[in-house]
């Protein structure tokens, strides 16, 4: 019986184990591998672009990795824990990363703060540094999203259209975070394989939507980077485009973190602020160019 099926695309994944391999009885998950690969790809891509753009020293970015990688992991976990905290949590849960719970907005916030401190210490332009680094962050984000696919998480609500993804209900990661609305919408597909009846849920693969849109943004920024007009422009485009993208995708997801019990999705609030900051910097930058010309 397949683990995941895209029925309208004719794609089937028969066996998709979350565990890649074990070392001395310690399981190494595919999610951790994809996140690690994403971080490595992001760092090395930034170092690769550095001399091609403005003659920056690639070592700036490889050295930065020593600081930003742990900062981003801490930021991702803290963001999740702060907004997911409830009366059932204990202090030990803060460190239970293997149970899931990393948030991309925590990564972005930690990366920006770390870059601000790092560039000040190195006497570098933060905005110029960020324009290179943000392209690496995007490709790392794209790779990391495939960890969500293997984990059967970060998906959307009931959907049976072209890109519908059917997941075995007994394999949904952290089923407690999936809202009851999915079942109320009769979001169940019963299929029979080799005489065995299997229950699936049919959902939006929102992590896949996000990966595809981010990859398109990655290509755009790479093509446009040679034509940028001012420092911080690429960072601003990322903030604007990703903020808008995540705002709408968050509305489809079923595992939303809410802003301190208000019912407002935290990711949507953060995405609005990101998009507004990106738009404001673009307006300021182009206005400054027009004024000086």
C-alpha positions in Angstrom: 0.0 0.0 0.0 1.5 3.4 -1.0 2.5 5.9 1.6 1.8 9.0 -0.5 -0.2 9.3 -3.7 -0.7 12.2 -6.1 -3.7 10.6 -7.8 -4.4 13.3 -10.5 -0.7 13.5 -11.5 -0.2 9.7 -11.5 2.6 9.8 -9.0 2.9 7.2 -6.3 5.5 6.8 -3.4 5.2 3.2 -2.2 7.5 3.5 0.8 8.8 6.7 2.3 10.6 6.1 5.6 11.3 9.1 7.8 14.4 7.4 9.0 17.4 7.5 6.6 19.7 5.3 8.6 20.7 4.5 12.1 24.1 4.8 13.9 24.5 2.7 17.0 20.8 2.6 17.4 20.4 6.4 17.0 18.0 7.2 14.1 19.0 9.9 11.6 15.9 11.4 10.0 15.6 12.5 6.4 14.2 15.8 7.7 17.5 16.5 9.5 19.5 15.6 6.3 17.4 17.9 4.1 17.7 20.8 6.6 21.5 20.2 6.8 21.8 20.0 3.0 19.8 23.2 2.7 22.1 25.0 5.2 25.3 23.8 3.4 23.9 24.7 0.0 22.9 28.2 1.2 26.3 28.9 2.7 28.3 27.7 -0.3 26.1 29.4 -2.8 26.6 32.7 -0.9 30.4 32.1 -1.0 30.2 31.3 -4.7 28.3 34.5 -5.5 30.5 36.8 -3.4 33.4 37.3 -5.7 31.2 37.4 -8.8 29.0 40.3 -7.5 31.2 42.9 -5.9 34.5 41.3 -5.3 33.6 40.3 -1.8 35.8 37.7 -0.1 34.1 34.3 -0.1 35.7 33.7 3.4 33.3 36.3 4.8 30.4 33.9 4.1 32.1 30.6 5.1 33.1 32.3 8.4 29.6 33.7 8.8 28.3 30.1 8.6 30.0 29.3 11.9 27.8 31.8 13.6 24.6 31.8 11.5 23.9 28.0 11.5 23.6 27.6 15.2 21.8 31.0 15.5 19.2 29.9 12.9 18.6 26.5 14.5 18.1 28.2 17.9 15.9 30.9 16.3 13.8 28.4 14.4 13.2 26.4 17.6 12.5 29.4 19.9 10.0 30.9 17.4 8.1 27.6 17.4 8.2 27.0 21.1 7.2 30.6 22.0 4.0 30.5 19.8 3.2 26.8 20.3 3.6 26.8 24.1 0.7 25.5 26.1 -0.1 24.1 29.6 1.1 20.6 28.5 4.6 21.8 27.7 7.6 21.3 30.0 11.0 22.8 30.0 12.4 19.6 28.4 10.1 20.1 25.4 12.1 23.2 24.4 15.0 20.8 23.5 12.8 18.1 21.9 13.7 19.1 18.3 13.5 15.5 17.1 9.8 15.6 17.8 9.4 18.4 15.2 8.9 22.1 15.5 11.2 24.5 13.6 9.8 27.7 12.1 11.2 29.5 9.0 10.4 33.0 10.3 12.6 32.2 13.3 15.4 31.3 10.8 14.9 34.6 8.9 14.9 36.7 12.1 18.0 35.0 13.5 19.8 35.3 10.2 19.1 39.0 9.9 20.1 39.7 13.5 23.3 37.6 13.2 24.2 39.3 9.9 23.7 42.8 11.5 26.1 41.9 14.3 28.6 40.1 12.0 28.8 42.8 9.4 29.3 45.5 12.0 32.1 43.5 13.6 33.7 43.0 10.1 33.1 46.6 9.0 31.1 45.5 6.0 27.9 46.8 4.5 25.0 44.8 5.9 22.7 45.5 3.0 25.3 44.4 0.4 26.2 41.4 2.4 22.5 40.5 2.8 21.9 40.8 -1.0 24.3 37.9 -1.5 23.4 35.9 1.5 19.6 36.0 0.9 20.0 34.1 -2.4 21.7 31.3 -0.5 19.0 31.3 2.2 16.3 30.8 -0.5 17.9 27.8 -2.1 18.4 26.3 1.4 14.8 26.9 2.2 13.7 25.1 -1.0 15.8 22.0 -0.2 14.6 22.0 3.4 10.9 21.9 2.4 11.4 18.4 1.1 12.1 17.3 4.6 8.5 18.3 5.3 7.3 16.1 2.5 9.1 13.1 3.9 7.7 13.9 7.4 4.1 14.3 6.1 3.7 17.7 7.7 3.2 21.4 6.8 0.4 20.5 4.4 -2.9 22.2 3.7 -6.5 21.5 4.2 -8.9 19.4 2.2 -8.2 19.4 -1.5 -9.0 17.0 -4.4 -7.8 19.1 -7.4 -4.9 18.6 -9.8 -2.1 18.7 -7.2 -4.0 16.9 -4.4 -1.8 14.7 -2.2 -3.2 11.7 -0.4 -1.4 10.7 2.8 -2.0 7.6 4.8 -3.8 8.8 7.9 -1.8 6.6 10.2 1.4 8.2 9.0 0.6 11.8 9.4 3.3 13.4 11.5 2.1 15.1 14.7 -1.6 14.4 14.0 -2.6 16.4 17.0 -1.8 19.6 15.2 -4.1 18.8 12.3 -7.4 20.7 12.8 -10.7 18.9 13.2 -12.0 20.9 10.2 -10.2 18.3 7.9 -12.4 15.5 9.2 -15.5 17.7 9.3 -15.0 18.3 5.5 -15.2 14.6 5.1 -11.5 14.7 4.1 -11.1 11.0 3.9 -10.3 8.7 0.9 -10.7 5.0 1.4 -8.7 2.8 -1.0 -8.1 -0.9 -1.2 -4.7 -2.3 -1.9 -4.1 -6.1 -2.1 -7.3 -6.7 -0.1 -6.3 -4.2 2.6 -8.5 -1.1 3.3 -6.4 2.0 3.8 -7.6 5.4 5.0 -6.0 8.5 3.5 -6.5 12.3 3.8 -6.5 14.4 0.6 -4.7 17.7 1.1 -3.0 20.7 -0.5 0.8 20.0 -0.6 1.6 23.5 0.6 5.2 22.8 1.3 5.6 21.9 -2.4 3.8 25.1 -3.5 6.3 27.1 -1.3 9.3 25.2 -2.6 8.3 25.8 -6.3 7.6 29.5 -5.7 10.8 30.0 -3.8 12.8 28.3 -6.5 11.2 30.7 -9.1 12.3 33.6 -6.8 15.8 32.1 -6.5 16.1 32.1 -10.3 14.7 35.6 -10.6 17.1 37.0 -8.0 20.0 35.3 -9.7 19.1 36.7 -13.1 18.5 40.2 -11.7 21.4 40.5 -9.3 23.7 41.9 -11.9 21.2 44.7 -12.6 20.4 45.7 -9.0 20.2 49.5 -8.5 21.0 49.8 -4.8 22.2 47.8 -1.8 19.4 45.9 -0.1 17.3 45.6 -3.2 17.5 41.8 -3.4 16.8 41.5 0.3 13.7 43.7 -0.2 12.4 41.7 -3.1 12.8 38.5 -1.0 10.9 40.1 1.9 8.1 41.3 -0.4 7.7 38.2 -2.5 8.1 35.6 0.3 5.9 37.7 2.6 3.1 37.7 0.1 3.6 34.0 -0.8 3.6 32.8 2.8 0.6 34.9 3.8 -1.6 33.2 1.3 -0.1 29.7 1.8 -0.5 30.0 5.5 -4.3 30.4 5.0 -4.3 26.9 3.5 -2.3 25.2 6.2 -3.7 23.1 9.0 -0.8 23.4 11.5 -0.8 27.1 12.2 0.8 28.7 15.2 -1.4 31.4 16.5 -0.3 34.7 18.1 -0.7 34.2 21.8 -4.2 32.8 21.7 -5.7 35.5 19.5 -6.5 33.1 16.8 -4.4 35.1 14.3 -1.8 33.0 12.5 1.6 34.1 13.7 3.1 33.4 10.2 0.6 35.6 8.5 1.4 38.5 10.9 5.1 38.0 10.3 4.6 37.8 6.6 2.7 41.0 6.4 5.5 42.8 8.3 8.1 41.2 6.0 6.2 42.3 2.9 5.6 45.8 4.2 9.3 46.2 5.1 10.4 44.9 1.7 8.0 47.3 -0.1 9.0 50.2 2.0 12.7 49.7 1.2 12.1 49.3 -2.5 10.1 52.6 -2.5 12.8 54.3 -0.5 15.6 53.0 -2.7 14.1 53.9 -6.0 12.9 57.3 -4.7 16.5 58.0 -3.6 17.8 57.1 -7.1 15.2 59.3 -8.8 16.0 62.2 -6.6 19.8 61.9 -7.3 19.4 61.6 -11.0 
